[in-house]
Amino acid sequence: MEEDQLLITAEESGDRIDALLARNIEGLSRSQAQRLLESGLVRMDGAAVRKNYRCIAGDRFDVTLPAAEEFPLLAQDLPLDVVFEDSDVIVVNKPRGMVVHPAPGHPDGTLVNALLFHCGDTLSGIGGERRPGIVHRIDKDTSGLLIAAKNDFAHQALSAQLADRSLSRIYEAVVRGGFREDCGTIDRPIGRHPTDRKRMAVTEKNARPAVTHWEVLARYQGYTHVRCRLETGRTHQIRVHMASISHPLLGDFTYGAPSPEKGLEGQCLHARELKFIHPRSGQSVRLVTPLPPYFTEVLSRLGPVIG
């Protein structure tokens, strides 16, 4: 899903939110705006907004937008590492190099294509035609745990947990450089890069709050193995935040790596732990996946642990 923001001006005060969404977001019809609202994908201060809400100047809405691509969505029998599954949710361990959903340049071979084959027509439709069931994403070259919803009830519940930060995601990464401290927090807003729309950046302009908590797991000569817990979930958040404190992820060409390092092309980042409240049972579910071979091989090439 793509995220956007809408800030209400004085001239727009009193207008219905569905009409304003259709007016301000290119390619969005009023009926599509109403479906977004009914699905809880338009929120203000973390709460879902009613489709007949009359806006007030200064209101700021967070909008989650499914994209519409013009190619068929195929169910494909692709390898799928299922970590947890029931009638409401499925959690998979995504391999490094797999794109989550179809997009220009990646019309098939994605996690969504694999989920369609595995789950059939049970996936939630809230994410849009090209993102059935997808609640959150991880980058192509990021491996690890990702949760998908099998019905709209589960999707709405999990999206609410993302919004109120009760859905916990913990990553492990290898970054360049060393830390004096053993742990810390990066609290810096993230928005689109001012000149490169494919990148994100720490910026105050059109940005959203972003908080990453990090902890040192092991120190090596010139590199550090860290654990990162997301308090928010912005695009490329860990990659942008670590680069902003001069510790870009090993192998991340977009945010700091000048050339391939340790035989790795693409960031060394693994979504290792996922914790959520099951939408139907209300029970806490905690899932942990081992570090994949590419990650452990990198650690072995870093040399001895220091200290």
For each residue, the residues with C-beta under 8 A, 3 or more apart:
1: 41 64 65 66 127 128 131 134 136 137
2: 64 65 66 67
3: 62 63 64 65 208 234 235
4: 25 62 63 64 65
5: 60 61 62 63 206 208
6: 20 21 24 25 60 61 63
7: 58 59 60 61
8: 12 13 20 55 56 57 58 59 60 61
9: 12 13 57
10: 13 57
11:
12: 8 9 15 20 55 57
13: 8 9 10 55 56 57
14: 54 55
15: 12 19 20 54 55
16: 19 20 51 52 53 54 55
17: 20 21 33 37 42 49 50 51 52 53 54 55 61
18: 21 22 30 33 34 37 51 52
19: 15 16 22 23 30 33
20: 6 8 12 15 16 17 23 24 55
21: 6 17 18 24 25 28 30 33 36 37 42 61 63
22: 18 19 25 28 29 30 32 33
23: 19 20
24: 6 20 21
25: 4 6 21 22 28 33 63 65
26:
27: 68
28: 21 22 25 32 33 36 65
29: 22 32 33
30: 18 19 21 22 33 34
31: 34 35
32: 22 28 29 35 36
33: 17 18 19 21 22 25 28 29 30 36 37 42 51
34: 18 30 31 37 38 51
35: 31 32 38 39
36: 21 28 32 33 39 41 42 63 64 65
37: 17 18 21 33 34 40 41 42 48 49 50 51
38: 34 35 51
39: 35 36 126 152 155 156
40: 37 43 48 156 159 160
41: 1 36 37 63 64 65 126 159
42: 17 21 33 36 37 48 49 61 62 63 64
43: 40 46 47 48 49 61 62 163
44: 47 49 59 60 61 62
45:
46: 43 163 164
47: 43 44
48: 37 40 42 43 160
49: 17 37 42 43 44 53 61
50: 17 37 53
51: 16 17 18 33 34 37 38
52: 16 17 18
53: 16 17 49 50
54: 14 15 16 17
55: 8 12 13 14 15 16 17 20 59
56: 8 13 59
57: 8 9 10 12 13
58: 7 8
59: 7 8 44 55 56
60: 5 6 7 8 44
61: 5 6 7 8 17 21 42 43 44 49
62: 3 4 5 42 43 44 163 208
63: 3 4 5 6 21 25 36 41 42
64: 1 2 3 4 36 41 42 159
65: 1 2 3 4 25 28 36 41
66: 1 2 127 128 129 130 131
67: 2 103 128 130 131
68: 27 128 129 130
69: 102 103 104 107 130
70:
71: 102 107
72:
73: 102 112 113 116 129 130 132
74: 108 113 116
75: 113 116 117 120
76: 108 109 113 114 116 117
77: 114 117
78: 109 113 114 117
79: 95 114
80: 92 114 115 118
81: 92 93 94 95
82: 85 90 91 92 118
83: 91 92 93 145 287 289
84: 89 90 91 285 287
85: 82 89 90 91
86: 89
87: 122 150 151
88: 149 150 151 153 154 278 279 280
89: 84 85 86 147 148 149 150 154 158 278 279
90: 82 84 85 115 118 119 133 147 148 150
91: 82 83 84 85 145 146 147 148 274 287
92: 80 81 82 83 111 115 145 146 148
93: 81 83 143 144 145 289
94: 81 98 100 111 138 142 143 144 145 146 271
95: 79 81 98 143 292
96: 141 142 143 266 292 294
97: 140 141 266
98: 94 95 109 110 111 140
99: 102 103 106 109 110 111 140
100: 94 110 111 112 134 137 138 140 146
101: 110 111 112 130 131 134 137
102: 69 71 73 99 106 107 108 110 112 113 130
103: 67 69 99 106 107 130
104: 69 107
105:
106: 99 102 103 109 110
107: 69 71 102 103 104
108: 74 76 102 113
109: 76 78 98 99 106 113
110: 98 99 100 101 102 106 113 114
111: 92 94 98 99 100 101 114 115 146
112: 73 100 101 102 115 116 130 131 132 133 134
113: 73 74 75 76 78 102 108 109 110 116 117
114: 76 77 78 79 80 110 111 117 118
115: 80 90 92 111 112 118 119 123 132 133 148
116: 73 74 75 76 112 113 119 120 123 132
117: 75 76 77 78 113 114 120
118: 80 82 90 114 115
119: 90 115 116 122 123 133 148 150
120: 75 116 117
121:
122: 87 119 150 151
123: 115 116 119 132 133 148 149 150
124: 127 132 133 148 149 150 151 152 154 155
125: 128 129 132 152
126: 39 41 149 152 155 156 159
127: 1 66 124 130 131 132 133 134 135 155
128: 1 66 67 68 125 131 132
129: 66 68 73 125 132
130: 66 67 68 69 73 101 102 103 112 127
131: 1 66 67 101 112 127 128 134
132: 73 112 115 116 123 124 125 127 128 129
133: 90 112 115 119 123 124 127 148 149 150 155
134: 1 100 101 112 127 131 137 148
135: 127 147 148 149 155 158 159 162
136: 1 146 147 162 169 233
137: 1 100 101 134 146
138: 94 100 142 143 144 146 271
139: 142 236 239 267 269
140: 97 98 99 100 266
141: 96 97 251 266 267 269
142: 94 96 138 139 171 267 269 270 271
143: 93 94 95 96 138 269 270 271 292 294 295
144: 93 94 138 171 269 270 271 272 289 292
145: 83 91 92 93 94 169 271 272 273 274 287 289
146: 91 92 94 100 111 136 137 138 271
147: 89 90 91 135 136 158 167 274 276
148: 89 90 91 92 115 119 123 124 133 134 135
149: 88 89 123 124 126 133 135 152 154 155 158 279
150: 87 88 89 90 119 122 123 124 133 154
151: 87 88 122 124 154 155
152: 39 124 125 126 149 155 156
153: 88 156 157 279 280
154: 88 89 124 149 150 151 157 158 279 280
155: 39 124 126 127 133 135 149 151 152 158 159
156: 39 40 126 152 153 159 160 279
157: 153 154 160 161 277 279
158: 89 135 147 149 154 155 161 162 167 276 279
159: 40 41 64 126 135 155 156 162 163
160: 40 48 156 157 163 164
161: 157 158 164 165 166 167 276 277
162: 135 136 158 159 165 167 233
163: 43 46 62 159 160
164: 46 160 161
165: 161 162 231 232
166: 161 276 277
167: 147 158 161 162 274 275 276 277
168: 229 230 273 274 275 276
169: 136 145 229 230 233 271 273 274
170: 227 228 229 230 271 272 273 274
171: 142 144 227 228 229 230 238 269 270 271 272
172: 217 225 226 227 228 269 270 272 291 295
173: 225 226 228 238 242 249 250 267 268 269 270
174: 223 224 225 226 249 250 268 295 298 299 302
175: 223 224 226 242 247 248 249 250
176: 222 223 247 248 249 250 256 257 261
177: 222 223 224 246 247
178: 219 222 223 224
179: 182 184 216 219 224 226 247
180:
181: 184 216
182: 179 215 216
183: 213 214 215 216
184: 179 181 213 214
185: 211 212 213 214
186: 210 211 212 213 214 241 242 244 245
187: 209 210 211
188: 202 210 241 244
189: 202 203 204 207 208 209 210
190: 200 201 202 203 207 208 210 234 235 236 237 240 241
191: 200 201 203 204 205 206 207 208
192: 197 199 200 201 203 206
193: 196 197 198 199 200 201 203
194: 201 203 205
195:
196: 193 199
197: 192 193
198: 193
199: 192 193 196 236 254 255
200: 190 191 192 193 234 235 236 237 240
201: 190 191 192 193 194 240
202: 188 189 190 207 240 241 244
203: 189 190 191 192 193 194 206 207
204: 189 191 207
205: 191 194
206: 5 191 192 203
207: 189 190 191 202 203 204 210
208: 3 5 62 189 190 191 232 234
209: 187 189 232
210: 186 187 188 189 190 207 232 234 237 240 241
211: 185 186 187 230 231 232
212: 185 186 228 229 230 231 232 237 238 241 242
213: 183 184 185 186 228 229 231
214: 183 184 185 186 226 227 228 229 242
215: 182 183 226 227 228 229
216: 179 181 182 183 219 224 225 226
217: 172 225 226 227
218: 224 225 299 305
219: 178 179 216 224 225 305 306 307
220: 223 224 225 302 303 304 305 306
221: 302 303 306
222: 176 177 178
223: 174 175 176 177 178 220 250 302
224: 174 175 177 178 179 216 218 219 220 247
225: 172 173 174 216 217 218 219 220 299 302
226: 172 173 174 175 179 214 215 216 217 242
227: 170 171 172 214 215 217 272
228: 170 171 172 173 212 213 214 215 238 242
229: 168 169 170 171 212 213 214 215
230: 168 169 170 171 211 212 233 237 238
231: 165 211 212 213
232: 165 208 209 210 211 212 237
233: 136 162 169 230 237
234: 3 190 200 208 210 237 240
235: 3 190 200
236: 139 190 199 200 239 240 254 255
237: 190 200 210 212 230 232 233 234 240 241
238: 171 173 212 228 230 241 242 249 269
239: 139 236 242 243 248 249 252 254 255 267 269
240: 190 200 201 202 210 234 236 237 243 244 255
241: 186 188 190 202 210 212 237 238 244 245
242: 173 175 186 212 214 226 228 238 239 245 247 248 249 255
243: 239 240 246 247 248 249 252 255 256
244: 186 188 202 240 241
245: 186 241 242
246: 177 243
247: 175 176 177 179 224 242 243
248: 175 176 239 242 243 252 255 256 257
249: 173 174 175 176 238 239 242 243 252 255 256 257 267 268 269
250: 173 174 175 176 223 257 261 262 264 267 268 298
251: 141 257 260 261 262 264 265 266 267 268
252: 239 243 248 249 255 256 257 266 267
253: 257 265 266
254: 199 236 239
255: 199 236 239 240 242 243 248 249 252
256: 176 243 248 249 252
257: 176 248 249 250 251 252 253 260 261
258:
259:
260: 251 257 263 264 265
261: 176 250 251 257 264
262: 250 251 298 301 302
263: 260 297 298 301
264: 250 251 260 261 268 294 298
265: 251 253 260
266: 96 97 140 141 251 252 253
267: 139 141 142 173 239 249 250 251 252
268: 173 174 249 250 251 264 294 295 298
269: 139 141 142 143 144 171 172 173 238 239 249
270: 142 143 144 171 172 173 289 291 292 295
271: 94 138 142 143 144 145 146 169 170 171 274 289
272: 144 145 170 171 172 227 288 289 291
273: 145 168 169 170 286 287 288 289
274: 91 145 147 167 168 169 170 271 286 287
275: 167 168 284 285 286 287
276: 147 158 161 166 167 168 284 285
277: 157 161 166 167 282 283 284 285
278: 88 89 281 282 283 284 285
279: 88 89 149 153 154 156 157 158
280: 88 153 154
281: 278
282: 277 278
283: 277 278
284: 275 276 277 278
285: 84 275 276 277 278
286: 273 274 275
287: 83 84 91 145 273 274 275
288: 272 273
289: 83 93 144 145 270 271 272 273
290:
291: 172 270 272 295 296 299
292: 95 96 143 144 270 295 296
293: 296 297
294: 96 143 264 268 297 298
295: 143 172 174 268 270 291 292 298 299
296: 291 292 293 299 300
297: 263 293 294 300 301
298: 174 250 262 263 264 268 294 295 301 302
299: 174 218 225 291 295 296 302
300: 296 297
301: 262 263 297 298
302: 174 220 221 223 225 262 298 299
303: 220 221
304: 220
305: 218 219 220
306: 219 220 221
307: 219
